[in-house]
Amino acid sequence: MPASNNSDARRYLDLLRHALGRDRFPDARYEMSSGSLQLMPFGPALRAQGRDWPLEAVTMVGTKRLENLENCCCTVLEEGIRGDFVETGVWRGGCGILMRLVLATTGDEIRKVWLFDSFAGLPKPDASRSQRPMPCYYRCASCSHDSLEGPL
Ligand SMILES: C[S@@+](CC[C@H](N)C(=O)[O-])C[C@H]1O[C@@H](n2cnc3c(N)ncnc32)[C@H](O)[C@@H]1O
């Protein structure tokens, strides 16, 4: 049964989102000001929008995007769209945890959740690969591609 039709699953996922994003269990946030890292108090509006660097939350996307991610996963399941879930750029893993638990609450034991990260921030440019065209993963106004295909 899709999570969106199951009130226990909905409540569980609500609690999970708030625990992952720490908006109901506030932590602090880092701020880089004048060249040094400072600890600042929790800012609810920043956390909602995913515009802070959390001290302890396991995702920095913020609570609104977490909700959107859950809704996207549920839509995929409800509409029977095939395929695994993937997150490129995982950081502390909160979005991957949410995707995995959406699958668990719906009893989907087939799909996998793939997580990719350098775990070392943005890698330095590699001159030997600079001649390759950048793959385009999404449709955007400034882009003529309309395919999701591209090398990972
Ligand atoms: C903004 S954070 C991702 C936030 C994460 N989605 C979340 O829920 O909090 C970006 C992540 O992407 C990774 N990253 C950035 N560029 C990368 C690259 N070219 N290849 C692999 N990982 C990369 C970084 O190590 C970092 O963990």
The ligand as an SDF file (V2000), in Angstrom:
LIG
                    3D

 27 29  0  0  0  0  0  0  0  0999 V2000
   25.3580   19.9630   -0.8420 C   0  0  0  0  0  0  0  0  0  0  0  0
   26.0540   18.4360   -0.3230 S   0  0  0  0  0  0  0  0  0  0  0  0
   24.7690   17.2750   -0.5610 C   0  0  0  0  0  0  0  0  0  0  0  0
   23.6750   17.4320    0.4370 C   0  0  0  0  0  0  0  0  0  0  0  0
   22.8830   16.1760    0.6290 C   0  0  0  0  0  0  0  0  0  0  0  0
   22.1100   15.8140   -0.5510 N   0  0  0  0  0  0  0  0  0  0  0  0
   21.9880   16.3200    1.8360 C   0  0  0  0  0  0  0  0  0  0  0  0
   20.9020   15.7250    1.8330 O   0  0  0  0  0  0  0  0  0  0  0  0
   22.3820   16.9770    2.8040 O   0  0  0  0  0  0  0  0  0  0  0  0
   27.0900   18.0070   -1.6860 C   0  0  0  0  0  0  0  0  0  0  0  0
   27.7530   16.6380   -1.5770 C   0  0  0  0  0  0  0  0  0  0  0  0
   28.1980   16.2870   -2.8790 O   0  0  0  0  0  0  0  0  0  0  0  0
   29.5120   15.7700   -2.8030 C   0  0  0  0  0  0  0  0  0  0  0  0
   30.1210   16.0920   -4.1060 N   0  0  0  0  0  0  0  0  0  0  0  0
   30.2570   17.3110   -4.6620 C   0  0  0  0  0  0  0  0  0  0  0  0
   30.7780   17.2190   -5.8970 N   0  0  0  0  0  0  0  0  0  0  0  0
   30.9650   15.9020   -6.1610 C   0  0  0  0  0  0  0  0  0  0  0  0
   31.4660   15.1850   -7.2850 C   0  0  0  0  0  0  0  0  0  0  0  0
   31.8670   15.8090   -8.3890 N   0  0  0  0  0  0  0  0  0  0  0  0
   31.5050   13.8440   -7.2050 N   0  0  0  0  0  0  0  0  0  0  0  0
   31.0760   13.2160   -6.0930 C   0  0  0  0  0  0  0  0  0  0  0  0
   30.5830   13.8400   -4.9910 N   0  0  0  0  0  0  0  0  0  0  0  0
   30.5440   15.1720   -5.0250 C   0  0  0  0  0  0  0  0  0  0  0  0
   30.1520   16.3900   -1.5930 C   0  0  0  0  0  0  0  0  0  0  0  0
   31.1350   15.5440   -1.0190 O   0  0  0  0  0  0  0  0  0  0  0  0
   28.9430   16.5750   -0.6630 C   0  0  0  0  0  0  0  0  0  0  0  0
   28.8040   15.4720    0.2260 O   0  0  0  0  0  0  0  0  0  0  0  0
  1  2  1  0
  2  3  1  0
  2 10  1  0
  3  4  1  0
  4  5  1  0
  5  6  1  0
  5  7  1  0
  7  8  2  0
  7  9  1  0
 10 11  1  0
 11 12  1  0
 11 26  1  0
 12 13  1  0
 13 14  1  0
 13 24  1  0
 14 15  1  0
 14 23  1  0
 15 16  2  0
 16 17  1  0
 17 18  1  0
 17 23  2  0
 18 19  1  0
 18 20  2  0
 20 21  1  0
 21 22  2  0
 22 23  1  0
 24 25  1  0
 24 26  1  0
 26 27  1  0
M  CHG  2   2   1   9  -1
M  END
$$$$
